[in-house]
């Protein structure tokens, strides 16, 4: 792999999943692979799991990881080309990214969408400017429209929790939230489920919450949550704001929260969430603290997903 932004960068999803699962069995098998190599981790937005798991993954490979919270500790970056910089921005991404490329062997970046301008967010201007000017491989730690490390983790988690010969039914269901959230995680989850091709994939959401079709693909869409959950083996819970009425909250129906009563429709489904999760808004306590929740081991798998990605780029 030359970079890791979406499934388009992955020659084989099943192979990458197998690499990650092998690292889970033996984390230090490639401890010399990253010797004398440095990973730069650039954050324009907050992070807990992504930051910590990627640092651990780099360490397992013998890499040095340098974390820079550029939103708090760096100069204000100008992302547009050809502008007169007589405003609030201090440094252009042309210089900033190029300089980072001098320091790091791999550059990992986290940047959220503004949720104001759909065209700007969905062209992935921020991360693409770093790709354009850094001159080294770039790994997405979540971008405006996708979160590939999370979704690779989700594939790993489903695979290790499924031992039957038939394809599992995986339902990604929208749930309510108090804030307007990006579509990055659901976009990415849908993209990876479709690319993997080893699941019966359904997306459930209220009307008006359709995702961009280039991500949802051929997934079956249901507007009745109970119907969607019937016979589900895995339930992936996530809120997102409207793509059509971009960035807006058009539904706050609390009945979409995932509860034990909702799970009665499923095949004793395992419940997943990328975290952080608002308890008793998105998922009820009884579910998160119950036997069907696998959100903690799911988060633990973030290390192996990141380690697989970094190792494949280092080998390349």
KETORZA-906072 format. One record per residue (C-alpha): residue in three letters; x, y, z; residue number from 1; chain. Coordinates in steps of 0.02 Angstrom, whole numbers, plus 50000, padded with zeros to 5 digits. Layout:
<rs>
+------+-------+-------+-------+-----+-------+
: rest :     x :     y :     z :  nr : kette :
+------+-------+-------+-------+-----+-------+
:  ala :     X :     Y :     Z : NUM :     A :
...
+------+-------+-------+-------+-----+-------+
</rs>
This chain:
<rs>
+------+-------+-------+-------+-----+-------+
: rest :     x :     y :     z :  nr : kette :
+------+-------+-------+-------+-----+-------+
:  unk : 50000 : 50000 : 50000 :   1 :     A :
:  unk : 50057 : 50176 : 49960 :   2 :     A :
:  unk : 49930 : 50263 : 50071 :   3 :     A :
:  unk : 49775 : 50221 : 50174 :   4 :     A :
:  unk : 49625 : 50333 : 50145 :   5 :     A :
:  unk : 49489 : 50213 : 50087 :   6 :     A :
:  unk : 49460 : 50035 : 50026 :   7 :     A :
:  unk : 49526 : 50091 : 49856 :   8 :     A :
:  unk : 49701 : 50090 : 49932 :   9 :     A :
:  unk : 49685 : 49909 : 49991 :  10 :     A :
:  unk : 49728 : 49773 : 49863 :  11 :     A :
:  unk : 49638 : 49639 : 49966 :  12 :     A :
:  unk : 49526 : 49671 : 50116 :  13 :     A :
:  unk : 49528 : 49487 : 50173 :  14 :     A :
:  unk : 49718 : 49482 : 50167 :  15 :     A :
:  unk : 49734 : 49643 : 50269 :  16 :     A :
:  unk : 49612 : 49573 : 50397 :  17 :     A :
:  unk : 49716 : 49413 : 50410 :  18 :     A :
:  unk : 49874 : 49515 : 50437 :  19 :     A :
:  unk : 49789 : 49611 : 50578 :  20 :     A :
:  unk : 49726 : 49451 : 50661 :  21 :     A :
:  unk : 49901 : 49376 : 50652 :  22 :     A :
:  unk : 49969 : 49530 : 50742 :  23 :     A :
:  unk : 49839 : 49503 : 50877 :  24 :     A :
:  unk : 49912 : 49329 : 50903 :  25 :     A :
:  unk : 50093 : 49389 : 50900 :  26 :     A :
:  unk : 50107 : 49581 : 50919 :  27 :     A :
:  unk : 50296 : 49588 : 50909 :  28 :     A :
:  unk : 50331 : 49471 : 50764 :  29 :     A :
:  unk : 50385 : 49621 : 50658 :  30 :     A :
:  unk : 50463 : 49724 : 50797 :  31 :     A :
:  unk : 50612 : 49768 : 50686 :  32 :     A :
:  unk : 50510 : 49819 : 50534 :  33 :     A :
:  unk : 50494 : 50001 : 50588 :  34 :     A :
:  unk : 50668 : 50020 : 50662 :  35 :     A :
:  unk : 50737 : 50195 : 50629 :  36 :     A :
:  unk : 50569 : 50247 : 50554 :  37 :     A :
:  unk : 50459 : 50387 : 50620 :  38 :     A :
:  unk : 50270 : 50407 : 50613 :  39 :     A :
:  unk : 50202 : 50583 : 50622 :  40 :     A :
:  unk : 50027 : 50592 : 50694 :  41 :     A :
:  unk : 49941 : 50757 : 50656 :  42 :     A :
:  unk : 49778 : 50799 : 50743 :  43 :     A :
:  unk : 49662 : 50940 : 50694 :  44 :     A :
:  unk : 49527 : 50864 : 50805 :  45 :     A :
:  unk : 49511 : 50765 : 50968 :  46 :     A :
:  unk : 49551 : 50580 : 50980 :  47 :     A :
:  unk : 49563 : 50442 : 51110 :  48 :     A :
:  unk : 49559 : 50268 : 51029 :  49 :     A :
:  unk : 49632 : 50320 : 50862 :  50 :     A :
:  unk : 49778 : 50410 : 50940 :  51 :     A :
:  unk : 49822 : 50283 : 51074 :  52 :     A :
:  unk : 49796 : 50126 : 50969 :  53 :     A :
:  unk : 49900 : 50194 : 50825 :  54 :     A :
:  unk : 50041 : 50242 : 50944 :  55 :     A :
:  unk : 50040 : 50066 : 51017 :  56 :     A :
:  unk : 50036 : 49990 : 50843 :  57 :     A :
:  unk : 50186 : 50094 : 50789 :  58 :     A :
:  unk : 50282 : 50044 : 50946 :  59 :     A :
:  unk : 50246 : 49860 : 50913 :  60 :     A :
:  unk : 50331 : 49881 : 50744 :  61 :     A :
:  unk : 50481 : 49971 : 50818 :  62 :     A :
:  unk : 50430 : 50143 : 50753 :  63 :     A :
:  unk : 50445 : 50308 : 50843 :  64 :     A :
:  unk : 50278 : 50401 : 50847 :  65 :     A :
:  unk : 50273 : 50590 : 50861 :  66 :     A :
:  unk : 50104 : 50668 : 50904 :  67 :     A :
:  unk : 50066 : 50848 : 50855 :  68 :     A :
:  unk : 49899 : 50928 : 50902 :  69 :     A :
:  unk : 49915 : 51058 : 50766 :  70 :     A :
:  unk : 49744 : 51135 : 50805 :  71 :     A :
:  unk : 49807 : 51186 : 50978 :  72 :     A :
:  unk : 49997 : 51192 : 50962 :  73 :     A :
:  unk : 50033 : 51241 : 50782 :  74 :     A :
:  unk : 50010 : 51391 : 50669 :  75 :     A :
:  unk : 49840 : 51421 : 50590 :  76 :     A :
:  unk : 49849 : 51333 : 50421 :  77 :     A :
:  unk : 49791 : 51402 : 50256 :  78 :     A :
:  unk : 49719 : 51260 : 50150 :  79 :     A :
:  unk : 49669 : 51356 : 49993 :  80 :     A :
:  unk : 49791 : 51382 : 49851 :  81 :     A :
:  unk : 49820 : 51551 : 49771 :  82 :     A :
:  unk : 49753 : 51655 : 49914 :  83 :     A :
:  unk : 49822 : 51818 : 49983 :  84 :     A :
:  unk : 49864 : 51772 : 50163 :  85 :     A :
:  unk : 49818 : 51935 : 50245 :  86 :     A :
:  unk : 49691 : 51859 : 50366 :  87 :     A :
:  unk : 49700 : 51742 : 50515 :  88 :     A :
:  unk : 49802 : 51601 : 50437 :  89 :     A :
:  unk : 49990 : 51602 : 50468 :  90 :     A :
:  unk : 50063 : 51455 : 50371 :  91 :     A :
:  unk : 50013 : 51375 : 50207 :  92 :     A :
:  unk : 49988 : 51187 : 50198 :  93 :     A :
:  unk : 50111 : 51185 : 50052 :  94 :     A :
:  unk : 50254 : 51222 : 50171 :  95 :     A :
:  unk : 50183 : 51137 : 50326 :  96 :     A :
:  unk : 50150 : 50970 : 50241 :  97 :     A :
:  unk : 50312 : 50974 : 50144 :  98 :     A :
:  unk : 50412 : 51007 : 50303 :  99 :     A :
:  unk : 50325 : 50865 : 50393 : 100 :     A :
:  unk : 50372 : 50754 : 50247 : 101 :     A :
:  unk : 50553 : 50796 : 50284 : 102 :     A :
:  unk : 50535 : 50736 : 50464 : 103 :     A :
:  unk : 50424 : 50582 : 50450 : 104 :     A :
:  unk : 50424 : 50420 : 50352 : 105 :     A :
:  unk : 50235 : 50405 : 50365 : 106 :     A :
:  unk : 50113 : 50547 : 50401 : 107 :     A :
:  unk : 49947 : 50508 : 50486 : 108 :     A :
:  unk : 49812 : 50643 : 50492 : 109 :     A :
:  unk : 49645 : 50668 : 50579 : 110 :     A :
:  unk : 49529 : 50804 : 50517 : 111 :     A :
:  unk : 49340 : 50821 : 50536 : 112 :     A :
:  unk : 49216 : 50902 : 50416 : 113 :     A :
:  unk : 49142 : 51074 : 50446 : 114 :     A :
:  unk : 48967 : 51007 : 50405 : 115 :     A :
:  unk : 48926 : 51174 : 50324 : 116 :     A :
:  unk : 48985 : 51151 : 50145 : 117 :     A :
:  unk : 48949 : 50978 : 50074 : 118 :     A :
:  unk : 49054 : 51004 : 49918 : 119 :     A :
:  unk : 49207 : 51060 : 50017 : 120 :     A :
:  unk : 49192 : 50916 : 50141 : 121 :     A :
:  unk : 49160 : 50782 : 50011 : 122 :     A :
:  unk : 49308 : 50834 : 49903 : 123 :     A :
:  unk : 49416 : 50795 : 50056 : 124 :     A :
:  unk : 49513 : 50956 : 50032 : 125 :     A :
:  unk : 49608 : 50949 : 50196 : 126 :     A :
:  unk : 49679 : 50774 : 50188 : 127 :     A :
:  unk : 49707 : 50786 : 50000 : 128 :     A :
:  unk : 49814 : 50942 : 50023 : 129 :     A :
:  unk : 49926 : 50845 : 50142 : 130 :     A :
:  unk : 49935 : 50701 : 50018 : 131 :     A :
:  unk : 49978 : 50823 : 49879 : 132 :     A :
:  unk : 50119 : 50913 : 49969 : 133 :     A :
:  unk : 50192 : 50794 : 50101 : 134 :     A :
:  unk : 50288 : 50680 : 49983 : 135 :     A :
:  unk : 50271 : 50530 : 50101 : 136 :     A :
:  unk : 50133 : 50400 : 50127 : 137 :     A :
:  unk : 49979 : 50469 : 50215 : 138 :     A :
:  unk : 49865 : 50371 : 50331 : 139 :     A :
:  unk : 49692 : 50434 : 50374 : 140 :     A :
:  unk : 49654 : 50440 : 50560 : 141 :     A :
:  unk : 49479 : 50497 : 50505 : 142 :     A :
:  unk : 49439 : 50623 : 50372 : 143 :     A :
:  unk : 49287 : 50725 : 50323 : 144 :     A :
:  unk : 49197 : 50577 : 50243 : 145 :     A :
:  unk : 49285 : 50416 : 50299 : 146 :     A :
:  unk : 49363 : 50328 : 50449 : 147 :     A :
:  unk : 49454 : 50178 : 50372 : 148 :     A :
:  unk : 49550 : 50121 : 50526 : 149 :     A :
:  unk : 49386 : 50106 : 50621 : 150 :     A :
:  unk : 49304 : 50010 : 50480 : 151 :     A :
:  unk : 49450 : 49890 : 50459 : 152 :     A :
:  unk : 49434 : 49860 : 50646 : 153 :     A :
:  unk : 49249 : 49823 : 50625 : 154 :     A :
:  unk : 49283 : 49693 : 50490 : 155 :     A :
:  unk : 49412 : 49611 : 50605 : 156 :     A :
:  unk : 49287 : 49611 : 50750 : 157 :     A :
:  unk : 49147 : 49534 : 50647 : 158 :     A :
:  unk : 49261 : 49400 : 50575 : 159 :     A :
:  unk : 49330 : 49345 : 50744 : 160 :     A :
:  unk : 49154 : 49336 : 50817 : 161 :     A :
:  unk : 49079 : 49232 : 50676 : 162 :     A :
:  unk : 49117 : 49048 : 50648 : 163 :     A :
:  unk : 48966 : 48989 : 50548 : 164 :     A :
:  unk : 48973 : 48944 : 50362 : 165 :     A :
:  unk : 48833 : 49064 : 50311 : 166 :     A :
:  unk : 48857 : 49250 : 50291 : 167 :     A :
:  unk : 48810 : 49348 : 50448 : 168 :     A :
:  unk : 48674 : 49478 : 50437 : 169 :     A :
:  unk : 48749 : 49645 : 50485 : 170 :     A :
:  unk : 48633 : 49792 : 50518 : 171 :     A :
:  unk : 48700 : 49968 : 50535 : 172 :     A :
:  unk : 48566 : 50068 : 50622 : 173 :     A :
:  unk : 48552 : 50255 : 50646 : 174 :     A :
:  unk : 48519 : 50311 : 50824 : 175 :     A :
:  unk : 48476 : 50483 : 50895 : 176 :     A :
:  unk : 48604 : 50607 : 50961 : 177 :     A :
:  unk : 48606 : 50780 : 51037 : 178 :     A :
:  unk : 48737 : 50846 : 50915 : 179 :     A :
:  unk : 48757 : 50853 : 50727 : 180 :     A :
:  unk : 48886 : 50718 : 50686 : 181 :     A :
:  unk : 48982 : 50680 : 50525 : 182 :     A :
:  unk : 48940 : 50539 : 50406 : 183 :     A :
:  unk : 49121 : 50478 : 50407 : 184 :     A :
:  unk : 49098 : 50321 : 50513 : 185 :     A :
:  unk : 48937 : 50260 : 50430 : 186 :     A :
:  unk : 49006 : 50301 : 50256 : 187 :     A :
:  unk : 49162 : 50204 : 50295 : 188 :     A :
:  unk : 49074 : 50056 : 50377 : 189 :     A :
:  unk : 48961 : 50039 : 50225 : 190 :     A :
:  unk : 49108 : 50052 : 50105 : 191 :     A :
:  unk : 49206 : 49917 : 50196 : 192 :     A :
:  unk : 49057 : 49798 : 50215 : 193 :     A :
:  unk : 49025 : 49812 : 50029 : 194 :     A :
:  unk : 49208 : 49791 : 49983 : 195 :     A :
:  unk : 49228 : 49642 : 50100 : 196 :     A :
:  unk : 49076 : 49557 : 50027 : 197 :     A :
:  unk : 49062 : 49427 : 50164 : 198 :     A :
:  unk : 48904 : 49491 : 50249 : 199 :     A :
:  unk : 48719 : 49517 : 50215 : 200 :     A :
:  unk : 48719 : 49705 : 50242 : 201 :     A :
:  unk : 48571 : 49814 : 50290 : 202 :     A :
:  unk : 48564 : 49999 : 50335 : 203 :     A :
:  unk : 48420 : 50062 : 50443 : 204 :     A :
:  unk : 48381 : 50246 : 50467 : 205 :     A :
:  unk : 48237 : 50369 : 50468 : 206 :     A :
:  unk : 48188 : 50445 : 50301 : 207 :     A :
:  unk : 48303 : 50589 : 50258 : 208 :     A :
:  unk : 48459 : 50506 : 50325 : 209 :     A :
:  unk : 48513 : 50419 : 50166 : 210 :     A :
:  unk : 48702 : 50413 : 50144 : 211 :     A :
:  unk : 48794 : 50458 : 49985 : 212 :     A :
:  unk : 48759 : 50311 : 49868 : 213 :     A :
:  unk : 48942 : 50295 : 49822 : 214 :     A :
:  unk : 48966 : 50230 : 50000 : 215 :     A :
:  unk : 48802 : 50139 : 50036 : 216 :     A :
:  unk : 48815 : 50047 : 49870 : 217 :     A :
:  unk : 48701 : 49897 : 49856 : 218 :     A :
:  unk : 48657 : 49887 : 50040 : 219 :     A :
:  unk : 48474 : 49856 : 50078 : 220 :     A :
:  unk : 48395 : 50012 : 50155 : 221 :     A :
:  unk : 48258 : 50000 : 50286 : 222 :     A :
:  unk : 48162 : 50142 : 50369 : 223 :     A :
:  unk : 48082 : 50023 : 50494 : 224 :     A :
:  unk : 48213 : 49983 : 50626 : 225 :     A :
:  unk : 48122 : 49832 : 50698 : 226 :     A :
:  unk : 48104 : 49755 : 50526 : 227 :     A :
:  unk : 48288 : 49785 : 50488 : 228 :     A :
:  unk : 48343 : 49704 : 50650 : 229 :     A :
:  unk : 48248 : 49542 : 50620 : 230 :     A :
:  unk : 48374 : 49399 : 50621 : 231 :     A :
:  unk : 48525 : 49515 : 50634 : 232 :     A :
:  unk : 48687 : 49435 : 50693 : 233 :     A :
:  unk : 48778 : 49600 : 50718 : 234 :     A :
:  unk : 48704 : 49772 : 50754 : 235 :     A :
:  unk : 48818 : 49919 : 50719 : 236 :     A :
:  unk : 48746 : 50074 : 50803 : 237 :     A :
:  unk : 48792 : 50249 : 50746 : 238 :     A :
:  unk : 48717 : 50422 : 50733 : 239 :     A :
:  unk : 48749 : 50535 : 50584 : 240 :     A :
:  unk : 48679 : 50699 : 50524 : 241 :     A :
:  unk : 48583 : 50717 : 50363 : 242 :     A :
:  unk : 48679 : 50706 : 50200 : 243 :     A :
:  unk : 48534 : 50769 : 50096 : 244 :     A :
:  unk : 48496 : 50918 : 50211 : 245 :     A :
:  unk : 48681 : 50930 : 50243 : 246 :     A :
:  unk : 48739 : 50930 : 50423 : 247 :     A :
:  unk : 48565 : 50952 : 50493 : 248 :     A :
:  unk : 48474 : 50852 : 50628 : 249 :     A :
:  unk : 48305 : 50812 : 50550 : 250 :     A :
:  unk : 48251 : 50676 : 50671 : 251 :     A :
:  unk : 48267 : 50658 : 50860 : 252 :     A :
:  unk : 48151 : 50509 : 50883 : 253 :     A :
:  unk : 48207 : 50424 : 51045 : 254 :     A :
:  unk : 48127 : 50259 : 50992 : 255 :     A :
:  unk : 48279 : 50230 : 50879 : 256 :     A :
:  unk : 48391 : 50208 : 51032 : 257 :     A :
:  unk : 48452 : 50028 : 51042 : 258 :     A :
:  unk : 48381 : 49937 : 51193 : 259 :     A :
:  unk : 48363 : 49757 : 51249 : 260 :     A :
:  unk : 48185 : 49761 : 51186 : 261 :     A :
:  unk : 48249 : 49808 : 51013 : 262 :     A :
:  unk : 48374 : 49665 : 51018 : 263 :     A :
:  unk : 48234 : 49538 : 51042 : 264 :     A :
:  unk : 48207 : 49549 : 50854 : 265 :     A :
:  unk : 48386 : 49492 : 50821 : 266 :     A :
:  unk : 48477 : 49326 : 50821 : 267 :     A :
:  unk : 48554 : 49368 : 50991 : 268 :     A :
:  unk : 48655 : 49496 : 50894 : 269 :     A :
:  unk : 48823 : 49563 : 50949 : 270 :     A :
:  unk : 48813 : 49752 : 50971 : 271 :     A :
:  unk : 48951 : 49864 : 50904 : 272 :     A :
:  unk : 48991 : 50050 : 50913 : 273 :     A :
:  unk : 49147 : 50148 : 50867 : 274 :     A :
:  unk : 49144 : 50247 : 51032 : 275 :     A :
:  unk : 49128 : 50370 : 51113 : 276 :     A :
:  unk : 48944 : 50334 : 51140 : 277 :     A :
:  unk : 48810 : 50435 : 51230 : 278 :     A :
:  unk : 48733 : 50313 : 51352 : 279 :     A :
:  unk : 48543 : 50310 : 51360 : 280 :     A :
:  unk : 48534 : 50419 : 51205 : 281 :     A :
:  unk : 48614 : 50310 : 51071 : 282 :     A :
:  unk : 48624 : 50143 : 51163 : 283 :     A :
:  unk : 48544 : 50100 : 51330 : 284 :     A :
:  unk : 48648 : 50054 : 51482 : 285 :     A :
:  unk : 48568 : 49882 : 51485 : 286 :     A :
:  unk : 48642 : 49846 : 51313 : 287 :     A :
:  unk : 48814 : 49922 : 51337 : 288 :     A :
:  unk : 48835 : 49832 : 51503 : 289 :     A :
:  unk : 48755 : 49671 : 51443 : 290 :     A :
:  unk : 48823 : 49511 : 51366 : 291 :     A :
:  unk : 48784 : 49558 : 51186 : 292 :     A :
:  unk : 48896 : 49713 : 51186 : 293 :     A :
:  unk : 49068 : 49691 : 51108 : 294 :     A :
:  unk : 49115 : 49876 : 51103 : 295 :     A :
:  unk : 49267 : 49854 : 51216 : 296 :     A :
:  unk : 49352 : 49711 : 51122 : 297 :     A :
:  unk : 49304 : 49802 : 50962 : 298 :     A :
:  unk : 49401 : 49954 : 51024 : 299 :     A :
:  unk : 49545 : 49840 : 51073 : 300 :     A :
:  unk : 49557 : 49782 : 50893 : 301 :     A :
:  unk : 49601 : 49958 : 50840 : 302 :     A :
:  unk : 49784 : 49917 : 50880 : 303 :     A :
:  unk : 49790 : 49771 : 50759 : 304 :     A :
:  unk : 49704 : 49865 : 50620 : 305 :     A :
:  unk : 49829 : 50008 : 50633 : 306 :     A :
:  unk : 49975 : 49887 : 50647 : 307 :     A :
:  unk : 49922 : 49796 : 50488 : 308 :     A :
:  unk : 49908 : 49959 : 50391 : 309 :     A :
:  unk : 50075 : 50030 : 50451 : 310 :     A :
:  unk : 50165 : 49866 : 50417 : 311 :     A :
:  unk : 50099 : 49854 : 50240 : 312 :     A :
:  unk : 50154 : 50032 : 50203 : 313 :     A :
:  unk : 50326 : 50000 : 50279 : 314 :     A :
:  unk : 50346 : 49841 : 50177 : 315 :     A :
:  unk : 50296 : 49937 : 50021 : 316 :     A :
+------+-------+-------+-------+-----+-------+
</rs>
